[in-house]
Amino acid sequence: MSRVALLASLVGCVLAAFWFRSKQNRAHAMGGRISNPKLLWLFFAIWFWLFECAVLAFEPSLPQGYRLILGVHAASMWARGALEMVMLYVTRNWRPPIGITHDVLCIVTVLVLMVVVPLPLDSAWGLFAPALIFMLLFSLLVEVLYAALFFKAVEGKTTGEKGIWFASEDEARFKRINRITTAFNVPQVVFQLVLLGAAFVQ
């Protein structure tokens, strides 16, 4: 069941990414155009944090401590996602420092749980289990970096009717951000592909 849910959610996110790219890169789209590296990161993060973590929280072969960390994180991200959608598309007052604060709280929560719950290394998952938590922390850290760099690049102009939410492909102010995002996308995507490959060949 977990494999089917993971694959279905992944396919859904890929299809949604193609739709979103077409929608967002039209002229005068709310929030601005989005580059390919940022598109990959956005939907990778959505899949990882909202879907993969939620699915694996109910995976019986994964030790309970790991399931708890992933479940708490997924619940937190689902709550944030709902709030963020309202603040982006309704009140239009979302600012990157809000997301950064939540990311930091998520990092602290994961670190605390790593100390207080048992995280065995001898499960059927082997080193994939701790590596998954490591990649979760890594993804949160790079998200903090992305948000801080983006907020500086747009000079805080993320609110209101003309707020900018995404880094575009061709603007000079976003070139460094896109290069960094491309570099950090690689290890995260490769890890997930290896993990999925291992799950489906067993």
PyMOL commands that place a pseudoatom at each C-alpha (Angstrom):
pseudoatom trace, name=CA, resn=MET, resi=1, chain=A, elem=C, hetatm=0, pos=[0.000, 0.000, 0.000]
pseudoatom trace, name=CA, resn=SER, resi=2, chain=A, elem=C, hetatm=0, pos=[2.826, 2.439, 0.869]
pseudoatom trace, name=CA, resn=ARG, resi=3, chain=A, elem=C, hetatm=0, pos=[4.515, 1.835, -2.475]
pseudoatom trace, name=CA, resn=VAL, resi=4, chain=A, elem=C, hetatm=0, pos=[1.298, 2.509, -4.371]
pseudoatom trace, name=CA, resn=ALA, resi=5, chain=A, elem=C, hetatm=0, pos=[0.622, 5.660, -2.348]
pseudoatom trace, name=CA, resn=LEU, resi=6, chain=A, elem=C, hetatm=0, pos=[4.168, 6.941, -2.849]
pseudoatom trace, name=CA, resn=LEU, resi=7, chain=A, elem=C, hetatm=0, pos=[4.098, 6.311, -6.577]
pseudoatom trace, name=CA, resn=ALA, resi=8, chain=A, elem=C, hetatm=0, pos=[0.604, 7.777, -7.012]
pseudoatom trace, name=CA, resn=SER, resi=9, chain=A, elem=C, hetatm=0, pos=[1.505, 10.920, -5.082]
pseudoatom trace, name=CA, resn=LEU, resi=10, chain=A, elem=C, hetatm=0, pos=[4.753, 11.286, -7.019]
pseudoatom trace, name=CA, resn=VAL, resi=11, chain=A, elem=C, hetatm=0, pos=[2.974, 10.996, -10.373]
pseudoatom trace, name=CA, resn=GLY, resi=12, chain=A, elem=C, hetatm=0, pos=[0.367, 13.476, -9.158]
pseudoatom trace, name=CA, resn=CYS, resi=13, chain=A, elem=C, hetatm=0, pos=[3.051, 15.998, -8.159]
pseudoatom trace, name=CA, resn=VAL, resi=14, chain=A, elem=C, hetatm=0, pos=[4.860, 15.614, -11.499]
pseudoatom trace, name=CA, resn=LEU, resi=15, chain=A, elem=C, hetatm=0, pos=[1.634, 16.252, -13.427]
pseudoatom trace, name=CA, resn=ALA, resi=16, chain=A, elem=C, hetatm=0, pos=[0.801, 19.182, -11.150]
pseudoatom trace, name=CA, resn=ALA, resi=17, chain=A, elem=C, hetatm=0, pos=[4.280, 20.628, -11.761]
pseudoatom trace, name=CA, resn=PHE, resi=18, chain=A, elem=C, hetatm=0, pos=[3.754, 20.647, -15.535]
pseudoatom trace, name=CA, resn=TRP, resi=19, chain=A, elem=C, hetatm=0, pos=[0.352, 22.292, -15.098]
pseudoatom trace, name=CA, resn=PHE, resi=20, chain=A, elem=C, hetatm=0, pos=[1.731, 24.846, -12.641]
pseudoatom trace, name=CA, resn=ARG, resi=21, chain=A, elem=C, hetatm=0, pos=[4.658, 25.728, -14.903]
pseudoatom trace, name=CA, resn=SER, resi=22, chain=A, elem=C, hetatm=0, pos=[2.289, 26.467, -17.783]
pseudoatom trace, name=CA, resn=LYS, resi=23, chain=A, elem=C, hetatm=0, pos=[-0.025, 28.505, -15.552]
pseudoatom trace, name=CA, resn=GLN, resi=24, chain=A, elem=C, hetatm=0, pos=[2.657, 30.417, -13.678]
pseudoatom trace, name=CA, resn=ASN, resi=25, chain=A, elem=C, hetatm=0, pos=[4.775, 31.328, -16.705]
pseudoatom trace, name=CA, resn=ARG, resi=26, chain=A, elem=C, hetatm=0, pos=[1.961, 33.071, -18.529]
pseudoatom trace, name=CA, resn=ALA, resi=27, chain=A, elem=C, hetatm=0, pos=[2.218, 36.838, -18.788]
pseudoatom trace, name=CA, resn=HIS, resi=28, chain=A, elem=C, hetatm=0, pos=[1.211, 38.732, -15.643]
pseudoatom trace, name=CA, resn=ALA, resi=29, chain=A, elem=C, hetatm=0, pos=[0.669, 35.600, -13.524]
pseudoatom trace, name=CA, resn=MET, resi=30, chain=A, elem=C, hetatm=0, pos=[0.240, 36.354, -9.823]
pseudoatom trace, name=CA, resn=GLY, resi=31, chain=A, elem=C, hetatm=0, pos=[3.549, 35.834, -8.023]
pseudoatom trace, name=CA, resn=GLY, resi=32, chain=A, elem=C, hetatm=0, pos=[5.721, 36.024, -11.136]
pseudoatom trace, name=CA, resn=ARG, resi=33, chain=A, elem=C, hetatm=0, pos=[7.355, 33.471, -13.418]
pseudoatom trace, name=CA, resn=ILE, resi=34, chain=A, elem=C, hetatm=0, pos=[9.113, 30.413, -12.002]
pseudoatom trace, name=CA, resn=SER, resi=35, chain=A, elem=C, hetatm=0, pos=[12.394, 28.882, -13.179]
pseudoatom trace, name=CA, resn=ASN, resi=36, chain=A, elem=C, hetatm=0, pos=[12.840, 25.175, -13.828]
pseudoatom trace, name=CA, resn=PRO, resi=37, chain=A, elem=C, hetatm=0, pos=[15.157, 24.638, -10.818]
pseudoatom trace, name=CA, resn=LYS, resi=38, chain=A, elem=C, hetatm=0, pos=[12.642, 26.331, -8.539]
pseudoatom trace, name=CA, resn=LEU, resi=39, chain=A, elem=C, hetatm=0, pos=[9.765, 24.386, -10.065]
pseudoatom trace, name=CA, resn=LEU, resi=40, chain=A, elem=C, hetatm=0, pos=[11.596, 21.127, -9.377]
pseudoatom trace, name=CA, resn=TRP, resi=41, chain=A, elem=C, hetatm=0, pos=[12.374, 22.194, -5.831]
pseudoatom trace, name=CA, resn=LEU, resi=42, chain=A, elem=C, hetatm=0, pos=[8.799, 23.350, -5.123]
pseudoatom trace, name=CA, resn=PHE, resi=43, chain=A, elem=C, hetatm=0, pos=[7.153, 20.119, -6.164]
pseudoatom trace, name=CA, resn=PHE, resi=44, chain=A, elem=C, hetatm=0, pos=[9.925, 17.956, -4.740]
pseudoatom trace, name=CA, resn=ALA, resi=45, chain=A, elem=C, hetatm=0, pos=[9.395, 19.634, -1.362]
pseudoatom trace, name=CA, resn=ILE, resi=46, chain=A, elem=C, hetatm=0, pos=[5.608, 19.273, -1.641]
pseudoatom trace, name=CA, resn=TRP, resi=47, chain=A, elem=C, hetatm=0, pos=[5.947, 15.578, -2.405]
pseudoatom trace, name=CA, resn=PHE, resi=48, chain=A, elem=C, hetatm=0, pos=[8.625, 14.895, 0.217]
pseudoatom trace, name=CA, resn=TRP, resi=49, chain=A, elem=C, hetatm=0, pos=[7.170, 16.894, 3.104]
pseudoatom trace, name=CA, resn=LEU, resi=50, chain=A, elem=C, hetatm=0, pos=[3.431, 16.512, 2.557]
pseudoatom trace, name=CA, resn=PHE, resi=51, chain=A, elem=C, hetatm=0, pos=[3.116, 13.116, 0.898]
pseudoatom trace, name=CA, resn=GLU, resi=52, chain=A, elem=C, hetatm=0, pos=[6.171, 10.919, 1.412]
pseudoatom trace, name=CA, resn=CYS, resi=53, chain=A, elem=C, hetatm=0, pos=[6.519, 11.803, 5.086]
pseudoatom trace, name=CA, resn=ALA, resi=54, chain=A, elem=C, hetatm=0, pos=[2.786, 11.232, 5.638]
pseudoatom trace, name=CA, resn=VAL, resi=55, chain=A, elem=C, hetatm=0, pos=[2.800, 7.871, 3.856]
pseudoatom trace, name=CA, resn=LEU, resi=56, chain=A, elem=C, hetatm=0, pos=[5.902, 6.601, 5.637]
pseudoatom trace, name=CA, resn=ALA, resi=57, chain=A, elem=C, hetatm=0, pos=[4.475, 7.631, 9.009]
pseudoatom trace, name=CA, resn=PHE, resi=58, chain=A, elem=C, hetatm=0, pos=[2.114, 4.667, 8.566]
pseudoatom trace, name=CA, resn=GLU, resi=59, chain=A, elem=C, hetatm=0, pos=[4.654, 2.246, 7.091]
pseudoatom trace, name=CA, resn=PRO, resi=60, chain=A, elem=C, hetatm=0, pos=[4.825, -0.744, 9.479]
pseudoatom trace, name=CA, resn=SER, resi=61, chain=A, elem=C, hetatm=0, pos=[8.318, -1.847, 8.398]
pseudoatom trace, name=CA, resn=LEU, resi=62, chain=A, elem=C, hetatm=0, pos=[9.787, 1.502, 9.438]
pseudoatom trace, name=CA, resn=PRO, resi=63, chain=A, elem=C, hetatm=0, pos=[10.699, 1.703, 13.155]
pseudoatom trace, name=CA, resn=GLN, resi=64, chain=A, elem=C, hetatm=0, pos=[8.299, 3.734, 15.271]
pseudoatom trace, name=CA, resn=GLY, resi=65, chain=A, elem=C, hetatm=0, pos=[10.758, 6.526, 16.099]
pseudoatom trace, name=CA, resn=TYR, resi=66, chain=A, elem=C, hetatm=0, pos=[11.288, 7.356, 12.441]
pseudoatom trace, name=CA, resn=ARG, resi=67, chain=A, elem=C, hetatm=0, pos=[7.550, 7.144, 11.783]
pseudoatom trace, name=CA, resn=LEU, resi=68, chain=A, elem=C, hetatm=0, pos=[6.902, 9.622, 14.598]
pseudoatom trace, name=CA, resn=ILE, resi=69, chain=A, elem=C, hetatm=0, pos=[9.388, 12.160, 13.232]
pseudoatom trace, name=CA, resn=LEU, resi=70, chain=A, elem=C, hetatm=0, pos=[7.989, 11.898, 9.710]
pseudoatom trace, name=CA, resn=GLY, resi=71, chain=A, elem=C, hetatm=0, pos=[4.381, 12.037, 10.900]
pseudoatom trace, name=CA, resn=VAL, resi=72, chain=A, elem=C, hetatm=0, pos=[4.909, 15.109, 13.069]
pseudoatom trace, name=CA, resn=HIS, resi=73, chain=A, elem=C, hetatm=0, pos=[6.698, 16.832, 10.202]
pseudoatom trace, name=CA, resn=ALA, resi=74, chain=A, elem=C, hetatm=0, pos=[3.991, 15.972, 7.676]
pseudoatom trace, name=CA, resn=ALA, resi=75, chain=A, elem=C, hetatm=0, pos=[1.231, 17.254, 9.989]
pseudoatom trace, name=CA, resn=SER, resi=76, chain=A, elem=C, hetatm=0, pos=[3.144, 20.485, 10.532]
pseudoatom trace, name=CA, resn=MET, resi=77, chain=A, elem=C, hetatm=0, pos=[3.664, 20.984, 6.790]
pseudoatom trace, name=CA, resn=TRP, resi=78, chain=A, elem=C, hetatm=0, pos=[0.019, 20.258, 5.940]
pseudoatom trace, name=CA, resn=ALA, resi=79, chain=A, elem=C, hetatm=0, pos=[-1.024, 22.922, 8.469]
pseudoatom trace, name=CA, resn=ARG, resi=80, chain=A, elem=C, hetatm=0, pos=[1.517, 25.370, 7.056]
pseudoatom trace, name=CA, resn=GLY, resi=81, chain=A, elem=C, hetatm=0, pos=[0.429, 24.637, 3.498]
pseudoatom trace, name=CA, resn=ALA, resi=82, chain=A, elem=C, hetatm=0, pos=[-3.181, 25.485, 4.268]
pseudoatom trace, name=CA, resn=LEU, resi=83, chain=A, elem=C, hetatm=0, pos=[-2.206, 28.728, 5.999]
pseudoatom trace, name=CA, resn=GLU, resi=84, chain=A, elem=C, hetatm=0, pos=[0.266, 29.681, 3.279]
pseudoatom trace, name=CA, resn=MET, resi=85, chain=A, elem=C, hetatm=0, pos=[-2.311, 29.252, 0.511]
pseudoatom trace, name=CA, resn=VAL, resi=86, chain=A, elem=C, hetatm=0, pos=[-4.655, 31.646, 2.319]
pseudoatom trace, name=CA, resn=MET, resi=87, chain=A, elem=C, hetatm=0, pos=[-1.884, 34.175, 2.910]
pseudoatom trace, name=CA, resn=LEU, resi=88, chain=A, elem=C, hetatm=0, pos=[-0.694, 33.980, -0.710]
pseudoatom trace, name=CA, resn=TYR, resi=89, chain=A, elem=C, hetatm=0, pos=[-3.954, 33.959, -2.609]
pseudoatom trace, name=CA, resn=VAL, resi=90, chain=A, elem=C, hetatm=0, pos=[-6.473, 35.572, -0.253]
pseudoatom trace, name=CA, resn=THR, resi=91, chain=A, elem=C, hetatm=0, pos=[-4.870, 38.002, 2.187]
pseudoatom trace, name=CA, resn=ARG, resi=92, chain=A, elem=C, hetatm=0, pos=[-1.680, 38.254, 0.081]
pseudoatom trace, name=CA, resn=ASN, resi=93, chain=A, elem=C, hetatm=0, pos=[0.555, 38.935, 3.060]
pseudoatom trace, name=CA, resn=TRP, resi=94, chain=A, elem=C, hetatm=0, pos=[2.891, 35.910, 3.051]
pseudoatom trace, name=CA, resn=ARG, resi=95, chain=A, elem=C, hetatm=0, pos=[6.505, 36.814, 3.733]
pseudoatom trace, name=CA, resn=PRO, resi=96, chain=A, elem=C, hetatm=0, pos=[9.562, 34.510, 3.620]
pseudoatom trace, name=CA, resn=PRO, resi=97, chain=A, elem=C, hetatm=0, pos=[10.478, 35.184, 7.284]
pseudoatom trace, name=CA, resn=ILE, resi=98, chain=A, elem=C, hetatm=0, pos=[7.241, 33.406, 8.231]
pseudoatom trace, name=CA, resn=GLY, resi=99, chain=A, elem=C, hetatm=0, pos=[8.350, 30.328, 6.327]
pseudoatom trace, name=CA, resn=ILE, resi=100, chain=A, elem=C, hetatm=0, pos=[11.884, 30.581, 7.693]
pseudoatom trace, name=CA, resn=THR, resi=101, chain=A, elem=C, hetatm=0, pos=[10.541, 30.647, 11.253]
pseudoatom trace, name=CA, resn=HIS, resi=102, chain=A, elem=C, hetatm=0, pos=[8.469, 27.551, 10.590]
pseudoatom trace, name=CA, resn=ASP, resi=103, chain=A, elem=C, hetatm=0, pos=[11.411, 25.777, 8.931]
pseudoatom trace, name=CA, resn=VAL, resi=104, chain=A, elem=C, hetatm=0, pos=[13.599, 26.473, 11.959]
pseudoatom trace, name=CA, resn=LEU, resi=105, chain=A, elem=C, hetatm=0, pos=[10.882, 25.182, 14.292]
pseudoatom trace, name=CA, resn=CYS, resi=106, chain=A, elem=C, hetatm=0, pos=[10.691, 22.023, 12.156]
pseudoatom trace, name=CA, resn=ILE, resi=107, chain=A, elem=C, hetatm=0, pos=[14.463, 21.562, 12.373]
pseudoatom trace, name=CA, resn=VAL, resi=108, chain=A, elem=C, hetatm=0, pos=[14.404, 21.960, 16.150]
pseudoatom trace, name=CA, resn=THR, resi=109, chain=A, elem=C, hetatm=0, pos=[11.473, 19.555, 16.439]
pseudoatom trace, name=CA, resn=VAL, resi=110, chain=A, elem=C, hetatm=0, pos=[13.253, 16.893, 14.380]
pseudoatom trace, name=CA, resn=LEU, resi=111, chain=A, elem=C, hetatm=0, pos=[16.463, 17.300, 16.394]
pseudoatom trace, name=CA, resn=VAL, resi=112, chain=A, elem=C, hetatm=0, pos=[14.617, 17.048, 19.712]
pseudoatom trace, name=CA, resn=LEU, resi=113, chain=A, elem=C, hetatm=0, pos=[12.728, 13.951, 18.588]
pseudoatom trace, name=CA, resn=MET, resi=114, chain=A, elem=C, hetatm=0, pos=[15.982, 12.381, 17.414]
pseudoatom trace, name=CA, resn=VAL, resi=115, chain=A, elem=C, hetatm=0, pos=[17.222, 12.654, 20.999]
pseudoatom trace, name=CA, resn=VAL, resi=116, chain=A, elem=C, hetatm=0, pos=[14.103, 11.467, 22.824]
pseudoatom trace, name=CA, resn=VAL, resi=117, chain=A, elem=C, hetatm=0, pos=[12.839, 8.610, 20.599]
pseudoatom trace, name=CA, resn=PRO, resi=118, chain=A, elem=C, hetatm=0, pos=[14.747, 5.426, 19.699]
pseudoatom trace, name=CA, resn=LEU, resi=119, chain=A, elem=C, hetatm=0, pos=[16.063, 5.356, 16.130]
pseudoatom trace, name=CA, resn=PRO, resi=120, chain=A, elem=C, hetatm=0, pos=[17.470, 1.847, 15.539]
pseudoatom trace, name=CA, resn=LEU, resi=121, chain=A, elem=C, hetatm=0, pos=[19.896, 1.204, 12.716]
pseudoatom trace, name=CA, resn=ASP, resi=122, chain=A, elem=C, hetatm=0, pos=[19.209, -2.531, 12.404]
pseudoatom trace, name=CA, resn=SER, resi=123, chain=A, elem=C, hetatm=0, pos=[15.723, -2.431, 10.876]
pseudoatom trace, name=CA, resn=ALA, resi=124, chain=A, elem=C, hetatm=0, pos=[14.697, -3.760, 7.474]
pseudoatom trace, name=CA, resn=TRP, resi=125, chain=A, elem=C, hetatm=0, pos=[15.366, -0.254, 6.178]
pseudoatom trace, name=CA, resn=GLY, resi=126, chain=A, elem=C, hetatm=0, pos=[19.038, -0.382, 7.140]
pseudoatom trace, name=CA, resn=LEU, resi=127, chain=A, elem=C, hetatm=0, pos=[20.814, 2.934, 6.609]
pseudoatom trace, name=CA, resn=PHE, resi=128, chain=A, elem=C, hetatm=0, pos=[17.939, 4.278, 4.506]
pseudoatom trace, name=CA, resn=ALA, resi=129, chain=A, elem=C, hetatm=0, pos=[15.991, 5.132, 7.688]
pseudoatom trace, name=CA, resn=PRO, resi=130, chain=A, elem=C, hetatm=0, pos=[18.571, 7.492, 9.273]
pseudoatom trace, name=CA, resn=ALA, resi=131, chain=A, elem=C, hetatm=0, pos=[19.501, 8.792, 5.808]
pseudoatom trace, name=CA, resn=LEU, resi=132, chain=A, elem=C, hetatm=0, pos=[15.875, 9.769, 5.291]
pseudoatom trace, name=CA, resn=ILE, resi=133, chain=A, elem=C, hetatm=0, pos=[15.919, 11.869, 8.469]
pseudoatom trace, name=CA, resn=PHE, resi=134, chain=A, elem=C, hetatm=0, pos=[19.256, 13.390, 7.437]
pseudoatom trace, name=CA, resn=MET, resi=135, chain=A, elem=C, hetatm=0, pos=[17.803, 14.362, 4.058]
pseudoatom trace, name=CA, resn=LEU, resi=136, chain=A, elem=C, hetatm=0, pos=[14.762, 15.829, 5.779]
pseudoatom trace, name=CA, resn=LEU, resi=137, chain=A, elem=C, hetatm=0, pos=[17.005, 18.089, 7.850]
pseudoatom trace, name=CA, resn=PHE, resi=138, chain=A, elem=C, hetatm=0, pos=[19.074, 18.920, 4.769]
pseudoatom trace, name=CA, resn=SER, resi=139, chain=A, elem=C, hetatm=0, pos=[15.969, 19.914, 2.810]
pseudoatom trace, name=CA, resn=LEU, resi=140, chain=A, elem=C, hetatm=0, pos=[14.803, 22.188, 5.619]
pseudoatom trace, name=CA, resn=LEU, resi=141, chain=A, elem=C, hetatm=0, pos=[18.209, 23.862, 5.866]
pseudoatom trace, name=CA, resn=VAL, resi=142, chain=A, elem=C, hetatm=0, pos=[18.378, 24.567, 2.143]
pseudoatom trace, name=CA, resn=GLU, resi=143, chain=A, elem=C, hetatm=0, pos=[14.812, 25.902, 2.239]
pseudoatom trace, name=CA, resn=VAL, resi=144, chain=A, elem=C, hetatm=0, pos=[15.902, 28.396, 4.902]
pseudoatom trace, name=CA, resn=LEU, resi=145, chain=A, elem=C, hetatm=0, pos=[18.792, 29.416, 2.652]
pseudoatom trace, name=CA, resn=TYR, resi=146, chain=A, elem=C, hetatm=0, pos=[16.548, 29.751, -0.413]
pseudoatom trace, name=CA, resn=ALA, resi=147, chain=A, elem=C, hetatm=0, pos=[13.971, 31.839, 1.438]
pseudoatom trace, name=CA, resn=ALA, resi=148, chain=A, elem=C, hetatm=0, pos=[16.601, 34.181, 2.900]
pseudoatom trace, name=CA, resn=LEU, resi=149, chain=A, elem=C, hetatm=0, pos=[18.330, 34.703, -0.468]
pseudoatom trace, name=CA, resn=PHE, resi=150, chain=A, elem=C, hetatm=0, pos=[15.011, 35.224, -2.248]
pseudoatom trace, name=CA, resn=PHE, resi=151, chain=A, elem=C, hetatm=0, pos=[13.739, 37.716, 0.336]
pseudoatom trace, name=CA, resn=LYS, resi=152, chain=A, elem=C, hetatm=0, pos=[16.927, 39.719, -0.101]
pseudoatom trace, name=CA, resn=ALA, resi=153, chain=A, elem=C, hetatm=0, pos=[16.794, 39.529, -3.909]
pseudoatom trace, name=CA, resn=VAL, resi=154, chain=A, elem=C, hetatm=0, pos=[13.246, 40.893, -4.126]
pseudoatom trace, name=CA, resn=GLU, resi=155, chain=A, elem=C, hetatm=0, pos=[13.933, 43.437, -1.378]
pseudoatom trace, name=CA, resn=GLY, resi=156, chain=A, elem=C, hetatm=0, pos=[11.021, 42.167, 0.674]
pseudoatom trace, name=CA, resn=LYS, resi=157, chain=A, elem=C, hetatm=0, pos=[8.419, 42.767, -2.054]
pseudoatom trace, name=CA, resn=THR, resi=158, chain=A, elem=C, hetatm=0, pos=[6.377, 39.584, -1.612]
pseudoatom trace, name=CA, resn=THR, resi=159, chain=A, elem=C, hetatm=0, pos=[3.022, 41.004, -0.526]
pseudoatom trace, name=CA, resn=GLY, resi=160, chain=A, elem=C, hetatm=0, pos=[0.080, 42.707, -2.185]
pseudoatom trace, name=CA, resn=GLU, resi=161, chain=A, elem=C, hetatm=0, pos=[-1.181, 42.568, -5.764]
pseudoatom trace, name=CA, resn=LYS, resi=162, chain=A, elem=C, hetatm=0, pos=[2.320, 42.804, -7.251]
pseudoatom trace, name=CA, resn=GLY, resi=163, chain=A, elem=C, hetatm=0, pos=[4.115, 40.547, -4.797]
pseudoatom trace, name=CA, resn=ILE, resi=164, chain=A, elem=C, hetatm=0, pos=[6.848, 38.300, -6.191]
pseudoatom trace, name=CA, resn=TRP, resi=165, chain=A, elem=C, hetatm=0, pos=[6.852, 34.731, -4.895]
pseudoatom trace, name=CA, resn=PHE, resi=166, chain=A, elem=C, hetatm=0, pos=[9.069, 32.851, -7.337]
pseudoatom trace, name=CA, resn=ALA, resi=167, chain=A, elem=C, hetatm=0, pos=[12.544, 33.152, -8.861]
pseudoatom trace, name=CA, resn=SER, resi=168, chain=A, elem=C, hetatm=0, pos=[12.312, 33.454, -12.632]
pseudoatom trace, name=CA, resn=GLU, resi=169, chain=A, elem=C, hetatm=0, pos=[14.687, 31.977, -15.211]
pseudoatom trace, name=CA, resn=ASP, resi=170, chain=A, elem=C, hetatm=0, pos=[16.034, 35.089, -16.897]
pseudoatom trace, name=CA, resn=GLU, resi=171, chain=A, elem=C, hetatm=0, pos=[16.291, 37.847, -14.262]
pseudoatom trace, name=CA, resn=ALA, resi=172, chain=A, elem=C, hetatm=0, pos=[19.866, 38.566, -13.197]
pseudoatom trace, name=CA, resn=ARG, resi=173, chain=A, elem=C, hetatm=0, pos=[18.945, 38.896, -9.526]
pseudoatom trace, name=CA, resn=PHE, resi=174, chain=A, elem=C, hetatm=0, pos=[17.839, 35.250, -9.432]
pseudoatom trace, name=CA, resn=LYS, resi=175, chain=A, elem=C, hetatm=0, pos=[20.749, 33.653, -11.314]
pseudoatom trace, name=CA, resn=ARG, resi=176, chain=A, elem=C, hetatm=0, pos=[22.732, 32.830, -8.178]
pseudoatom trace, name=CA, resn=ILE, resi=177, chain=A, elem=C, hetatm=0, pos=[19.651, 31.452, -6.433]
pseudoatom trace, name=CA, resn=ASN, resi=178, chain=A, elem=C, hetatm=0, pos=[18.868, 29.238, -9.421]
pseudoatom trace, name=CA, resn=ARG, resi=179, chain=A, elem=C, hetatm=0, pos=[22.451, 27.933, -9.567]
pseudoatom trace, name=CA, resn=ILE, resi=180, chain=A, elem=C, hetatm=0, pos=[22.402, 27.057, -5.872]
pseudoatom trace, name=CA, resn=THR, resi=181, chain=A, elem=C, hetatm=0, pos=[18.989, 25.429, -6.193]
pseudoatom trace, name=CA, resn=THR, resi=182, chain=A, elem=C, hetatm=0, pos=[20.152, 23.325, -9.145]
pseudoatom trace, name=CA, resn=ALA, resi=183, chain=A, elem=C, hetatm=0, pos=[23.183, 22.138, -7.185]
pseudoatom trace, name=CA, resn=PHE, resi=184, chain=A, elem=C, hetatm=0, pos=[21.150, 21.184, -4.109]
pseudoatom trace, name=CA, resn=ASN, resi=185, chain=A, elem=C, hetatm=0, pos=[18.361, 19.580, -6.135]
pseudoatom trace, name=CA, resn=VAL, resi=186, chain=A, elem=C, hetatm=0, pos=[20.741, 16.914, -7.428]
pseudoatom trace, name=CA, resn=PRO, resi=187, chain=A, elem=C, hetatm=0, pos=[21.619, 15.005, -4.212]
pseudoatom trace, name=CA, resn=GLN, resi=188, chain=A, elem=C, hetatm=0, pos=[18.057, 15.170, -2.916]
pseudoatom trace, name=CA, resn=VAL, resi=189, chain=A, elem=C, hetatm=0, pos=[16.464, 13.847, -6.093]
pseudoatom trace, name=CA, resn=VAL, resi=190, chain=A, elem=C, hetatm=0, pos=[19.145, 11.154, -6.507]
pseudoatom trace, name=CA, resn=PHE, resi=191, chain=A, elem=C, hetatm=0, pos=[18.617, 9.967, -2.929]
pseudoatom trace, name=CA, resn=GLN, resi=192, chain=A, elem=C, hetatm=0, pos=[14.862, 9.718, -3.371]
pseudoatom trace, name=CA, resn=LEU, resi=193, chain=A, elem=C, hetatm=0, pos=[15.236, 7.843, -6.654]
pseudoatom trace, name=CA, resn=VAL, resi=194, chain=A, elem=C, hetatm=0, pos=[17.607, 5.350, -5.025]
pseudoatom trace, name=CA, resn=LEU, resi=195, chain=A, elem=C, hetatm=0, pos=[15.225, 4.948, -2.085]
pseudoatom trace, name=CA, resn=LEU, resi=196, chain=A, elem=C, hetatm=0, pos=[12.240, 4.403, -4.354]
pseudoatom trace, name=CA, resn=GLY, resi=197, chain=A, elem=C, hetatm=0, pos=[14.232, 2.015, -6.501]
pseudoatom trace, name=CA, resn=ALA, resi=198, chain=A, elem=C, hetatm=0, pos=[15.192, -0.033, -3.454]
pseudoatom trace, name=CA, resn=ALA, resi=199, chain=A, elem=C, hetatm=0, pos=[11.566, -0.108, -2.284]
pseudoatom trace, name=CA, resn=PHE, resi=200, chain=A, elem=C, hetatm=0, pos=[10.239, -1.371, -5.594]
pseudoatom trace, name=CA, resn=VAL, resi=201, chain=A, elem=C, hetatm=0, pos=[12.850, -4.054, -6.221]
pseudoatom trace, name=CA, resn=GLN, resi=202, chain=A, elem=C, hetatm=0, pos=[12.299, -5.736, -2.853]
for i in range(1, 202): cmd.bond("trace and resi %d" % i, "trace and resi %d" % (i + 1))
show_as sticks, trace
zoom trace
